[in-house]
Amino acid sequence: MLIGNKNIHRLKSFFIFLYSPFGTFLLALIALTVYLFIMLRSTFPETNKVVEIYYAGDISYAHQLMIDEFNKENKGKIKVVPIDLSFKEFTTNDRKELIARALRSKSDKFDLFSVDQIWVKRFAKWGEPLNNFINQNEIKNILPEPLESCYSNDTLVAVPINIDAAIMYYRQDLLEKLKNYKRLISKLDDTITWDDFIKLGRQLNTKENPFYIFPAADYEGLICSYMELVLAKSPKIFERQRKINLLTPASENALQLLVDLVQRYHVSPPNVLEFDETASFEYFITNNGYFLRGWPSYEKDKKNLYNYTDQKKIINYAPLPRLAGAPPGAILGGWNLMLSKSSRNKEAAIKFLKFIISKKAQEILFNKGGYLPILNSFYDDPKYPKLTFFKKIIDRGIHRPFREDYTSISDILAYYIHKAISGEMTVYQALAQANNMINSGKIIIK
């Protein structure tokens, strides 16, 4: 198409204007504006991109609901992506080693990771300090027992997800058939002694109805049973100022009791040597056991896990037996959440950490999964009457030693305690060898 003289004149005038000082300035201004627009546009999607934070841990049904609620509230901004290290596939020890291996290599494959409360000191070197992110009001809302496990050298390095206190489940429908049922329940509620409990077991134990199921595989769950017994009589045995002495009456009696449950009195089946918490619960349910050592979350979490719906099997709970002459006490447990120093999304991860310790998140975990809340307010709320029982257990709970080398000590103890319960070693031999290895100075903290 031909360009008319009028248009040619206009084009000439335009180019003359561009080459004028003002035109040059205007052109430079336009160019700068276009450049800035392009640059801003290239970064604009990043600011609006959904930040994904990866959370490694046992993701139960209740945990998933909690994550879904957080993701819903932060839609378009933050998304928590769970990495499920399920108890069905990984033991507590397996999870510990998998997470430690990833952190040791400074992997940024996950931002948040859950730890058994007793691992905190070991994992502290890989965890981001949280003192500047969690304020004093938030800290005051948390029960002192789970909060105590979140510090390393006075630095807050974790927040609690839930608190656990070991309890004993029992089949109420089976016990109701006994003539002295009401008196027995009263005795259980008041904390029965191990002597009386074993006497009852020798009367009731059969192949059809195993009496007492507890996890006795070579792992941390077994150590909880031992620690509970030994610390009730000798609370300072694992003090770090001195060498550990496992060859004390308190230690020997504690292990002897666990051995006798299987080898002497036969009130616990030999199968327990193969059981972690998950396997012990399944055996208790499928074999109609009378009593089971467990944690509060079993009632709901494991029920979801196995789709256990037989309403004829009525399960109730009571405090664990106590040693004669010792106060009642249960090992405290629970899981904490830590932020990896290698995380590239710390700001978003902190927001989820704060959500974990909110009332909304804790309600989901308790109502849907049976996980005991870590907030004081729940235990004063008449809406949750069953928490009165658990608060008594927590108040007299026993912490395992908060030592950086605890997991190494625990691994050694678990191995030799398992050997003793299986009958491969005497109680003295097992404790002597564990004692020598722990005090050899060759423990490696990985």
N, C-alpha and C positions, 0 to 999 in steps of 0.2 A: 504494500500500500504506500502511495506517494505521500510525503509529508509536505503540507502547504507552507507557503512563505511565512504565514503568521506563526505557525508552530515552530519553524526554524528560528525565527526571531526570538521566540520565547526561550528555546533551548539555549541560544547564544547568551541571552540575558542571564539565564540560570547559571551557566558555567562561568560567566564573568563575575557573577555574585560569589560563586564558590571560591574563586581565586582572590577575592577581595579579603582584606584582613578580618573583617567581621564574619565573612562567609567561612574562612578557614577556621576561625574560633568556633563557629556554630557546628561545622562538620566534625571538629575534634570532640565537641561536647556530645554530639549525637553518637559518635563512635564509642566514646567512653560509656555513655548510657547503655548502648547495646551490649558492650563487653560486660558491664556489671550485671545486666539482666541475665546474660548467658551464664555467668559465674554463679549468680544467686540461684538460678533455676537448676543448675547442676547439683547444687548442695541442698536445695529445697526438699527433694524427695527423701534425703537422708534424715532430715529433721522430722519428717512425718512417717518414716518407716517404723513398723512395729518392732520394738526391741524384744528379742527372744532371750529368755534366761533359762538355763538348763539346771534342773533340780534332780540330783541323784539320791535315791533312797528307796525304802520299801513304800511303794505307792499303793496303799490299800484303797478300798472303795471310798472310805471317808476322806482320805487324803486327796483323792481325785475330785471329789465334790468340792473340797475346800479350794483346790486349784482352779476348778471351773468357776467358782464364785469370784475369785480374784481376777481371772481373765475377763469375766463378764464386766466387772467394775472398771477395768482398764482396757476395754476393747479399743483397738486402733492405736494403742500406745505401748502396752507391755503384754507379753504373752509368756507364761511359765510353761515350759516343755518338760514333762516328767521323764526321768530315766529310771525305770522300775527295776530295783534290785530286790526282787520279791523274796520273802522268807520261804516261799515254796521252792525256790531255785538256789538260794544262797543262804548259808548259815551266817550267824553274826560274824564269825571269824573270816569267812569268805569275803563278806562286804568290807570288813576292815582292811584286808589286804588289797582288794581291788581299788578302793578309794586311795589308800596310801600310795600305791604304785603310780596311779595317775597324777597325784599331787607331787610326788617326788620328781616326776618328769616335767613339772611345770605345765601340765596340759591345761588348755583353756576349753576343753570339751564340755565342762560343766562349771557353773557359777556357784551353785549352792550344793552342799552335801550334808546329809544327816549322819550323826554319829551317836553311838551309845554314850551316855553321859560320862562314862568312865574313860572314854578315849580322848576327851577334850585336851588334856595336857600333852598327849602325844601329837595331836594334830594342830596344836596351837601355832607351831612354826609356819604352817601353811595357811593359817586363817587370818583374815583381815581384822585388826582391832576395831571394836564397835563402840567404844566409849563416846566418841564424838557423834554417833548417829542415834543411839538409844538414850532418850532423856531420862531424868530422875523420876519423873511421874510414871513413866512406863515401867521402870524398874521396880518402883514401890508397889505396883499392882501385882507383881509376880510372887508366888510363894517362895519363902526363903530356901526350902529344900532343893527344888530344881535349879534355882538361881545360883546356889552355891557351886554347882557343877559347871557353870558357864564361864568361870574365871581361870586365868592362868597368870600367876604372878601379879595379881591385882588388876589385870587387864581383862575387860569383857571381850571374849572372843567367840561367843555363841549366844543364841537365845534358845530357851527350851520349847520344844514342840509339845511334849506331854510329860507327865510324871507317872512313874510306875511304882507300885509297892507290892511285893510278892504276897499272894494270898493262896488259900486252899479252896478249890471247888469241890462240891460233893453232890452226889445224886440223891436228891431229897426223896424221890419216889422209892428208891431202894431202902433208904434208912427208915422211912415211914412204916415199913413192914416189921421193924424190930419192936419188941415189947417195951423197951425202955427209951423209945424214940425221943420223947420230949426232954427227958433228963439228959440224953446224949447231946441234943441240939444246944441245950443250955450250957453244957460243958464245953462244947465247941466254940460257942460265942464268947465264952469267958477265957478262951485260950487253953486248950487241953495240953497236958504235958506229953512229951515224947514217950515216956514210960507207959502212960495210960493209953496213948494212941496205938502203940505197938501191941499192947494186950488186946485191944479191940480188933486189931488186924489179924492176930493169930486166931481169933474166933470166927472172923468173917471171910478171910481170904480163901478164894477158890479159883480154879482155872476159868470158870464161867464168869466170875466177878473178881478180877484182880483188885487188891485193896488200895494200894497207894502207887500212883504213877508220878514219876518225876524225871526230868531230862538229865541223863547221866552220860551222854556222849562226851568225847574229849573236846570240850569247848567252854566258852564263858558261862553258859547256862548252868553247867555242873558246879562251877566255882561259886555261883551265887548261893547254892545250898551249903557249901562248905564254909564260906565267909560268914554267912548268917549265924552258924553255930559257933564258930571260933571267936568271932568278934563280940558275941553276946557275953562270953566269959573273959575274953582277953582283948579289950578294945585297942590296946596300944601295940599289939604284936607286929604291926607293919609300919611303925614309926620309922622315919627315914634317918634319924640321928644315929641309929645303931644297926648292926647286922641283924638280919631277920633270923629268929630262932623258931623253927617249926616243930622242934622236938620238946614241946611243952605239954602238960596234961590237957590244957584246953584244946590244942591243935590235934593231939592224938585221939582224944575222946570224940571230937567232931568228926574226924574221918572214920573212926571205928563205928560210929552210929550209921553213917552212910553205907559202910560195908555190911553191917549187920542187917540192914533193911533188906538186902538182896541175899546175902550168903548164909546168915544165921537164922533169922526169923522168917525169911521168904515171904514177907508181906509186900514186897515189890518184885515184879517178875524180872528175870535176867534181861529181857528185851530192852529195859530202860537204858542199858549201856549203849544202845544204838540210837537213842532218841534225842533230838533237839526239841524245842518247845512245840513246833508244829506237829512233829511225829507223835509226841506224847499226848497232845490233845486228840489227835485222830484215834490213837489207840484207846484212850479213855472212853471216847464216844462209841466206837465200834465194838469194844469188848465189855461194855457196861461196867466200867470200873467204879469203885466207891468214891475214891478221893484222887485229886489231881493237884499238883503244885503248878501254879500258873500266875498270870498277870491279869489285871482288871479287863484289858481289852479282849481277852479270849471270848467272852460271852457274845460279843457282837462281831468283832473282826474275824475270828476263826469260824464263826457261824456263817458269815458271808463266804468265807474261803471254801468251806466244804458243802455249802448249801444244806446245812443241817436244819431240818424242819420237823423232826419227830417231836411233837409236843408232849408225848407221853414221858419223855425223858426230862424230868424237871431238874434243872441245875441251880444250885444255890452256892453261897460262898461263906467262908469263915476265916478267922486269922489262922496262920500256920501254927503248928504245935510249938511249944517252947521247952527249953531245958529246965529241969527242976532246979530251983534256986536262982534262976536267971530271969530278968524281966522279959516280957514278950517283946519281940522286935522282928521286923521283916526287912530284908534287903531292899533298898530303894533302887529303882532303875528309871528308865525313860530315855527319850531321844532328844537331842539338841540339833539345831541347824547352824551351820557355819558358812561363812562367805570366803571363797577361795581368793587368795592374794593375786592369782593369775587371771581372775575374772576381768573381762573387758567391759562389763555392764554393771559396775558396782552400784550406781545410783538406782537403777531399776531393781536390782537384787535387794537393796536395802528396803525398798518399798514393800517387797514381799516379806522380808524378815519382820517388818513392823506389822504386817497383816497377820502373820502367824500368831503373834501375841495379842491380837485383838479379840474382843468378846465374840464377834461373829465367827471367826475362824475356830476358836476354841469350842463354841457351841456345836459346830458341824462335826468336829472330831469326837466330841463326847456323845452327842445324840446319835450319830450315825456309825461310829466306830467303837464306842465304849472307852476311848482314851481319856484318862483322867486329866482335867484341865489344870493349867499352871497358874491361873488367876485366882487371887484371894476371894474375889466377889462370888464365885460359884459356890464356895463352901459355906457361905452365909445365906444363900438364896433358898427360901422354902420351896422353890420350884424344883429343887434337886435334893430330895430327902435322902436318897441313897448315898450321897456324898458324905453324909455324917459318919458312916461306917468307915469309908476310905480315909477321911481326915484323921481318924484315930490311928489308923495303920501308918499313915504318913508321919504323924507327930512322933511316933516311937520308932520310926524307921532307922535303918542302919546303912550308912554310906560305905561302899567299898573304898579302899585307900585312894586318895587323889595324888597319885605319883606319876611322874613322867614315864617311869619304867614299869608301870602297873601291867600293861598288856603283855610284856615279856614275862613278868613274874607269873601272870595268870596262865599263859601258855604252858609254862613249865609245870605249874601246879596241876592244871587240868590233865596233862599227860600222866602224871604219876598217881593222882587220885583215881583216875579211870583204871589204871593198872591194879590199884588196891581193891577197888570195888569188883573188878572182874576176877579177883583171886589170883592174879599173876604175881603179886607181891604182897608181903605183909604190910600192915599199916606203918610199922617202924621203918621198914626198908623204903617204902614209897616216900615218906616224909624226909628221911635222911638223905636220899638221893636228890630230892627236890631242893632241900636245904643247901646241900653242897653246890649244886649248880647255880642257885640264885646268888649265893655269897661268893662265888668264884671270881667275880669281877669281870666275867666274860659276857655278861648280858649286853646285847647290842640293841640300842634304841634306833629303829629304822625311821 
